[in-house]
Amino acid sequence: MNKSLKILLSIPSILIIIAVIYSFFTDLEGEQYFLYFNTLIVFQIIYLLTLIYIVVQLWKDERKTKNTKWTWTLLMIFFVQPITTLVYLWAVEPERKKTTS
């Protein structure tokens, strides 16, 4: 995965983390709550699409073992999804170097 694609796939995770932190420090009521809730739903839908893309790319990678693929898939789905996705994208997934021939 190249760096620009990693940045693009990181945006929904970062937005969700910011939205959750924002909700801890604000007192949402009435119309503000519904606006926040609808925004969070949109962020979650966009995040779900990026998660599907990342998992499909993970399973297409022939360099990783099946055990590693299952481990990362389950971690991204069940354990603090936005943070785990960022860890996978930036620490585990190698960048593909462009080869010139």
N, C-alpha and C positions, 0 to 999 in steps of 0.2 A: 504494500500500500504506500502510495507516495504521500508526502507531507501535506499537500493541499487537500487531499481526500480525508486524511486524518483530522485536519482542522474542521472540515465541513461536517464530519460525523461526530465531532466533539461538541458542536454547538448545542444540540438538544439536551445533552447531559448537563452542560454548564447552566443552561437556562432553568432546568428543573431544580438543580441545586440552589441557584439564586432564589427561585420562587419559594422553595421550602424555607430557606433562611429568612426571607422577607416575611413569611407568614408568622414566624416566631416573634418578630419585633413589632408587629402592627396589630391594631385592634380592628378587625374587619367585621362590619355589620351591615345588614341590609343590602343595598345595591353594590357596595364595594365587595362584599363577600361573593355575590353572584358573578361579578366581573372577574375576580380573582379565580374562582372555581372554574369558570369557562376558559380562562386563559390557561390554567393548569391542565385542563382536558386537552386543549390544542397541543400544548407542549408534550403531553403523554402520547398522543397519537403520532406526532412527528418522531418522538423517541422510539416508539414501537417500530416504525418503519426503518429507522436506522439500525435498531437492534436486529431486525430480521436480516437486513443486508449484511451486517457484521457476522452473524451466525452462519449465513450461507457462505460467505467468503472463508470463514474458519473451516468449514467442512469441505470446501474445495481445495484447501491447501494440503498437498500431498506430503509435505515435509513433517507434519505433526502426526503423532501417533493417535490412534482412536481414543485411548484413555485420556490424553491431553485435550482432545476435542470435546469429549464428554464433560470433563472437569470444567473447562472454560464456559461451555454452553450452560451448564447448570449454575455456575457462579453468576453469570450475567443475567440469568432469568430469576434466580431466587434470592441472591444476596446483594443488597444495596445496589441495585442495577446501575444507576448513573455513575457512581464512583467506580464500580468494577469494570464497566465499559471503558471508562477513561484509562484505567490501569492497563487493561488489555491492549487498547489502541496504542498507547504511548510507551509501555514498558515491554510488552511481549511481542506484538506484531512487528516484524522487521520491515524496514523500508526496502522496496524493490529499487535497485539501481538501474538506471537506464543504460542499456548496453548499446554501444555504437559499433557498427560493423562496417 
